[in-house]
Amino acid sequence: MNWLVLVLAGLVEVAWAQSIKPTQNFTRPLPTLLCLVLMAAAVWLLSQAMNTLPVGTAYAVFTGIGAVGAIALGIVLHDDPVSVGRMAALALIVGGIVLARVTT
C-alpha cells in the first residue's frame, strides 16, 4: 500500500512542478495557492509512504517520478526538445526506480 501512496506522491509532485510556471514568480494569487497546496500534498503523501519504506528509497523514487513526469510533460505540452541523451536519461531514471522497487 505504501508503494501506491509513494507513486501517488510522485504524480502529485509532477502536477506541482507544472503548477509553478503559471504563478509567474508567485505574483498570481490563485495559481500560487494551487502550487502551494500541491506542494504540501506531495510532501505529505511522501511522508506517509516513509512510514514503512526506507527514507532514501522513498525519496529517490519520489524525485524520479517527478523528474520523468516533468520531462515527459515538458516534451508533450511545452515542445521541450527531444534527444537521444534525454531519452537515455529518462530510461536510466525509470530503471533506477524499478531497481529500487524490486530490491526493497
Backbone as a printed PyTorch tensor [residue, N CA C, xyz], in Angstrom:
tensor([[[  0.8150,  -1.1980,   0.0000],
         [  0.0000,   0.0000,   0.0000],
         [  0.8610,   1.2660,   0.0000]],

        [[  1.9680,   1.2450,   0.7470],
         [  2.8080,   2.4430,   0.7960],
         [  3.4790,   2.7290,  -0.5430]],

        [[  3.6920,   1.6860,  -1.3560],
         [  4.2360,   1.9380,  -2.6990],
         [  3.2110,   2.6770,  -3.5480]],

        [[  1.9470,   2.3600,  -3.3740],
         [  0.8940,   3.0620,  -4.0990],
         [  0.8280,   4.5260,  -3.6640]],

        [[  0.9300,   4.7500,  -2.3630],
         [  0.9550,   6.1180,  -1.8310],
         [  2.1710,   6.8620,  -2.3760]],

        [[  3.3000,   6.1870,  -2.4670],
         [  4.5090,   6.8090,  -2.9880],
         [  4.3490,   7.1900,  -4.4640]],

        [[  3.7540,   6.3200,  -5.2510],
         [  3.5090,   6.6410,  -6.6670],
         [  2.5670,   7.8370,  -6.7660]],

        [[  1.5300,   7.8570,  -5.9350],
         [  0.6080,   8.9950,  -5.9280],
         [  1.3470,  10.2760,  -5.5470]],

        [[  2.2300,  10.1990,  -4.5690],
         [  3.0310,  11.3690,  -4.1740],
         [  3.8550,  11.8650,  -5.3540]],

        [[  4.4590,  10.9440,  -6.1040],
         [  5.2400,  11.3230,  -7.2760],
         [  4.3930,  11.9870,  -8.3410]],

        [[  3.1870,  11.4740,  -8.5470],
         [  2.2890,  12.0780,  -9.5460],
         [  1.8400,  13.4770,  -9.1170]],

        [[  1.5950,  13.6390,  -7.8240],
         [  1.2420,  14.9740,  -7.3240],
         [  2.4380,  15.9130,  -7.4730]],

        [[  3.6300,  15.3770,  -7.2980],
         [  4.8260,  16.2090,  -7.5000],
         [  4.9230,  16.6740,  -8.9500]],

        [[  4.5620,  15.8140,  -9.8880],
         [  4.5570,  16.2040, -11.3000],
         [  3.5790,  17.3640, -11.5040]],

        [[  2.3870,  17.2440, -10.9310],
         [  1.4000,  18.3260, -11.0380],
         [  1.9390,  19.5990, -10.3950]],

        [[  2.5930,  19.4400,  -9.2470],
         [  3.1700,  20.6030,  -8.5710],
         [  4.2130,  21.2850,  -9.4550]],

        [[  5.0860,  20.5030, -10.0610],
         [  6.1180,  21.0760, -10.9260],
         [  5.4920,  21.8600, -12.0730]],

        [[  4.4100,  21.3270, -12.6280],
         [  3.7300,  22.0170, -13.7290],
         [  2.9940,  23.2650, -13.2520]],

        [[  2.6730,  23.3180, -11.9660],
         [  1.9150,  24.4570, -11.4370],
         [  2.7920,  25.6540, -11.0880]],

        [[  4.0980,  25.4990, -11.1280],
         [  4.9820,  26.6000, -10.7140],
         [  4.9860,  27.7350, -11.7300]],

        [[  5.1550,  27.4310, -12.9920],
         [  5.2650,  28.4690, -14.0160],
         [  4.0470,  29.3940, -14.0670]],

        [[  2.8220,  28.8700, -13.9980],
         [  1.6620,  29.7720, -14.0420],
         [  1.5730,  30.7660, -12.8800]],

        [[  2.3510,  30.5560, -11.8260],
         [  2.3320,  31.5250, -10.7200],
         [  3.0090,  32.8400, -11.1110]],

        [[  3.7690,  32.7940, -12.2100],
         [  4.5440,  33.9550, -12.6700],
         [  5.3440,  34.5590, -11.5120]],

        [[  6.2750,  33.7440, -11.0230],
         [  7.1460,  34.1220,  -9.8990],
         [  6.3510,  34.4170,  -8.6350]],

        [[  5.2920,  33.6470,  -8.4310],
         [  4.4410,  33.7460,  -7.2470],
         [  3.7880,  35.1190,  -7.1010]],

        [[  3.4520,  35.7190,  -8.2380],
         [  2.7690,  37.0190,  -8.2250],
         [  1.2730,  36.8860,  -8.4860]],

        [[  0.8100,  35.6960,  -8.8770],
         [ -0.6160,  35.4710,  -9.1400],
         [ -1.1930,  34.6500,  -7.9930]],

        [[ -2.1320,  35.2030,  -7.2470],
         [ -2.6100,  34.5510,  -6.0180],
         [ -3.2160,  33.1540,  -6.2050]],

        [[ -4.1390,  32.9620,  -7.1280],
         [ -4.7770,  31.6590,  -7.2540],
         [ -3.8340,  30.5740,  -7.7490]],

        [[ -3.0380,  30.8280,  -8.8080],
         [ -2.0550,  29.8050,  -9.1880],
         [ -1.0380,  29.5310,  -8.0790]],

        [[ -0.6690,  30.5600,  -7.3270],
         [  0.2710,  30.3760,  -6.2180],
         [ -0.3470,  29.4970,  -5.1390]],

        [[ -1.6210,  29.7200,  -4.8230],
         [ -2.3020,  28.8990,  -3.8300],
         [ -2.3610,  27.4410,  -4.2830]],

        [[ -2.7160,  27.2210,  -5.5500],
         [ -2.7480,  25.8610,  -6.0880],
         [ -1.3640,  25.2180,  -5.9960]],

        [[ -0.3400,  25.9570,  -6.3460],
         [  1.0340,  25.4580,  -6.2910],
         [  1.3950,  25.0320,  -4.8680]],

        [[  1.0700,  25.8550,  -3.9000],
         [  1.4050,  25.5490,  -2.5110],
         [  0.6200,  24.3430,  -1.9920]],

        [[ -0.6450,  24.2300,  -2.3910],
         [ -1.4540,  23.0810,  -1.9790],
         [ -0.8780,  21.7910,  -2.5690]],

        [[ -0.5140,  21.8260,  -3.8530],
         [  0.0700,  20.6430,  -4.4860],
         [  1.4010,  20.2660,  -3.8320]],

        [[  2.2060,  21.2720,  -3.5190],
         [  3.4920,  21.0150,  -2.8700],
         [  3.2750,  20.3400,  -1.5170]],

        [[  2.3660,  20.8870,  -0.7220],
         [  2.0970,  20.3160,   0.6010],
         [  1.5360,  18.9010,   0.4760]],

        [[  0.6550,  18.6810,  -0.4840],
         [  0.0670,  17.3520,  -0.6710],
         [  1.1330,  16.3340,  -1.0620]],

        [[  2.0280,  16.7220,  -1.9570],
         [  3.0940,  15.8080,  -2.3940],
         [  3.9900,  15.4180,  -1.2230]],

        [[  4.3780,  16.3940,  -0.4260],
         [  5.2690,  16.1170,   0.7040],
         [  4.5420,  15.3080,   1.7800]],

        [[  3.2700,  15.5930,   2.0100],
         [  2.5070,  14.8250,   2.9930],
         [  2.3850,  13.3690,   2.5550]],

        [[  2.0490,  13.1490,   1.2870],
         [  1.9550,  11.7770,   0.7860],
         [  3.3070,  11.0600,   0.8880]],

        [[  4.3820,  11.7730,   0.5530],
         [  5.7230,  11.1880,   0.6930],
         [  5.9800,  10.7880,   2.1410]],

        [[  5.6110,  11.6460,   3.0740],
         [  5.8400,  11.3330,   4.4930],
         [  5.0420,  10.1060,   4.9210]],

        [[  3.8450,   9.9370,   4.3790],
         [  3.0420,   8.7580,   4.6990],
         [  3.7120,   7.4870,   4.1770]],

        [[  4.2460,   7.5620,   2.9630],
         [  4.9320,   6.4010,   2.3910],
         [  6.1730,   6.0390,   3.1920]],

        [[  6.8170,   7.0460,   3.7710],
         [  8.0380,   6.8060,   4.5390],
         [  7.7760,   6.1470,   5.8840]],

        [[  6.5050,   5.9460,   6.2320],
         [  6.2180,   5.2590,   7.4920],
         [  6.7540,   3.8370,   7.4890]],

        [[  6.7870,   3.2050,   6.3020],
         [  7.2860,   1.8340,   6.2400],
         [  8.3930,   1.6370,   5.2120]],

        [[  8.5320,   2.5650,   4.2830],
         [  9.5860,   2.4450,   3.2730],
         [ 10.8490,   3.1550,   3.7400]],

        [[ 12.0150,   2.6660,   3.3450],
         [ 13.2510,   3.3660,   3.7010],
         [ 13.2540,   4.7890,   3.1320]],

        [[ 13.7430,   5.7250,   3.9110],
         [ 13.7390,   7.1370,   3.5210],
         [ 14.4440,   7.3540,   2.1830]],

        [[ 15.6380,   6.8080,   2.0450],
         [ 16.4000,   7.0170,   0.8070],
         [ 15.6930,   6.4620,  -0.4160]],

        [[ 15.1320,   5.2670,  -0.2840],
         [ 14.4080,   4.6570,  -1.3950],
         [ 13.1830,   5.4770,  -1.7430]],

        [[ 12.4110,   5.8470,  -0.7290],
         [ 11.1820,   6.6050,  -0.9700],
         [ 11.4900,   7.9390,  -1.6500]],

        [[ 12.4930,   8.6330,  -1.1580],
         [ 12.8030,   9.9420,  -1.7360],
         [ 13.3370,   9.8050,  -3.1590]],

        [[ 14.1740,   8.8110,  -3.3990],
         [ 14.7090,   8.6070,  -4.7520],
         [ 13.5930,   8.2840,  -5.7460]],

        [[ 12.6660,   7.4380,  -5.3500],
         [ 11.5480,   7.0880,  -6.2250],
         [ 10.6510,   8.3080,  -6.4400]],

        [[ 10.3640,   9.0390,  -5.3830],
         [  9.5400,  10.2470,  -5.4440],
         [ 10.1190,  11.2600,  -6.4320]],

        [[ 11.4000,  11.5650,  -6.2800],
         [ 12.0170,  12.5500,  -7.1830],
         [ 12.1820,  11.9870,  -8.5880]],

        [[ 12.3870,  10.6810,  -8.6920],
         [ 12.4910,  10.0660, -10.0160],
         [ 11.1900,  10.1760, -10.7920]],

        [[ 10.0790,   9.8710, -10.1230],
         [  8.7710,  10.0140, -10.7750],
         [  8.5570,  11.4700, -11.1690]],

        [[  8.9130,  12.3720, -10.2900],
         [  8.7670,  13.7970, -10.5900],
         [  9.5910,  14.2260, -11.7870]],

        [[ 10.8260,  13.7530, -11.8510],
         [ 11.7040,  14.1180, -12.9690],
         [ 11.1950,  13.5610, -14.2900]],

        [[ 10.8230,  12.2940, -14.2830],
         [ 10.3170,  11.6670, -15.5130],
         [  9.0440,  12.3720, -15.9670]],

        [[  8.1390,  12.6120, -15.0300],
         [  6.8840,  13.2770, -15.3770],
         [  7.0890,  14.6870, -15.8770]],

        [[  7.9760,  15.4290, -15.2320],
         [  8.2270,  16.8070, -15.6510],
         [  8.8460,  16.8600, -17.0450]],

        [[  9.7800,  15.9750, -17.3130],
         [ 10.3980,  15.9400, -18.6430],
         [  9.3800,  15.5140, -19.6930]],

        [[  8.6120,  14.4770, -19.3950],
         [  7.6200,  13.9870, -20.3610],
         [  6.5660,  15.0490, -20.6600]],

        [[  6.0500,  15.6970, -19.6260],
         [  5.0550,  16.7460, -19.8700],
         [  5.6640,  17.9570, -20.5610]],

        [[  6.9050,  18.2380, -20.2650],
         [  7.5830,  19.3300, -20.9670],
         [  7.6550,  19.0610, -22.4590]],

        [[  7.9280,  17.8220, -22.8110],
         [  8.0010,  17.4420, -24.2290],
         [  6.6140,  17.5170, -24.8700]],

        [[  5.6130,  16.9770, -24.1870],
         [  4.2640,  16.8940, -24.7520],
         [  3.5490,  18.2500, -24.7620]],

        [[  3.6410,  18.9860, -23.6700],
         [  2.8650,  20.2130, -23.5350],
         [  3.5990,  21.4850, -23.9280]],

        [[  4.9180,  21.4800, -23.7900],
         [  5.6670,  22.7270, -23.9790],
         [  6.6980,  22.6540, -25.0970]],

        [[  6.6270,  21.6010, -25.8930],
         [  7.5530,  21.4300, -27.0160],
         [  9.0180,  21.4760, -26.5940]],

        [[  9.3190,  20.9370, -25.4020],
         [ 10.7150,  20.8250, -24.9850],
         [ 11.4410,  19.8880, -25.9520]],

        [[ 12.7280,  20.0820, -26.1250],
         [ 13.4610,  19.2640, -27.1030],
         [ 13.5360,  17.7890, -26.7090]],

        [[ 13.5200,  16.9440, -27.7300],
         [ 13.6870,  15.5020, -27.5530],
         [ 15.0210,  15.1350, -28.1810]],

        [[ 15.8330,  14.4130, -27.4230],
         [ 17.1210,  13.9800, -27.9540],
         [ 17.4250,  12.5860, -27.4260]],

        [[ 18.3690,  11.9550, -28.0500],
         [ 18.7800,  10.6250, -27.6040],
         [ 19.2850,  10.6990, -26.1590]],

        [[ 20.0260,  11.7310, -25.8330],
         [ 20.5510,  11.8820, -24.4790],
         [ 19.4540,  12.0190, -23.4400]],

        [[ 18.4430,  12.8130, -23.7340],
         [ 17.3290,  12.9880, -22.7880],
         [ 16.5530,  11.6910, -22.6160]],

        [[ 16.3430,  10.9790, -23.7140],
         [ 15.6160,   9.7130, -23.6250],
         [ 16.4290,   8.6740, -22.8550]],

        [[ 17.7460,   8.6850, -23.0410],
         [ 18.6120,   7.7800, -22.2860],
         [ 18.5640,   8.1210, -20.8000]],

        [[ 18.5550,   9.4070, -20.4820],
         [ 18.4650,   9.8320, -19.0870],
         [ 17.1530,   9.3610, -18.4730]],

        [[ 16.0520,   9.5100, -19.2080],
         [ 14.7600,   9.0350, -18.7120],
         [ 14.7780,   7.5280, -18.4770]],

        [[ 15.3600,   6.7960, -19.4140],
         [ 15.4330,   5.3420, -19.2730],
         [ 16.2340,   4.9560, -18.0330]],

        [[ 17.3180,   5.6570, -17.7690],
         [ 18.1200,   5.3670, -16.5800],
         [ 17.3520,   5.6690, -15.2950]],

        [[ 16.6050,   6.7650, -15.2890],
         [ 15.8110,   7.1050, -14.1070],
         [ 14.7530,   6.0400, -13.8660]],

        [[ 14.0230,   5.6700, -14.9230],
         [ 12.9960,   4.6340, -14.7890],
         [ 13.6300,   3.3220, -14.3340]],

        [[ 14.7650,   2.9810, -14.8900],
         [ 15.4670,   1.7660, -14.4680],
         [ 15.8390,   1.8200, -13.0010]],

        [[ 16.2740,   2.9760, -12.5410],
         [ 16.6110,   3.1370, -11.1300],
         [ 15.3980,   2.9890, -10.2240]],

        [[ 14.2670,   3.5320, -10.6530],
         [ 13.0330,   3.4030,  -9.8730],
         [ 12.6260,   1.9280,  -9.7830]],

        [[ 12.6670,   1.2390, -10.9030],
         [ 12.3040,  -0.1800, -10.9180],
         [ 13.2660,  -0.9810, -10.0370]],

        [[ 14.5520,  -0.7120, -10.1550],
         [ 15.5300,  -1.4120,  -9.3290],
         [ 15.3050,  -1.1480,  -7.8420]],

        [[ 14.9880,   0.0900,  -7.5000],
         [ 14.7090,   0.4020,  -6.0960],
         [ 13.4970,  -0.3760,  -5.6020]],

        [[ 12.5000,  -0.5060,  -6.4510],
         [ 11.2820,  -1.2290,  -6.0590],
         [ 11.5530,  -2.7220,  -5.8480]],

        [[ 12.2430,  -3.3430,  -6.7790],
         [ 12.4400,  -4.7880,  -6.6760],
         [ 13.4700,  -5.1840,  -5.6190]],

        [[ 14.2890,  -4.2710,  -5.1880],
         [ 15.3030,  -4.6050,  -4.1820],
         [ 14.9350,  -4.1250,  -2.7890]],

        [[ 13.7590,  -3.5290,  -2.6380],
         [ 13.3260,  -3.0660,  -1.3040],
         [ 12.3940,  -4.0640,  -0.6920]]])
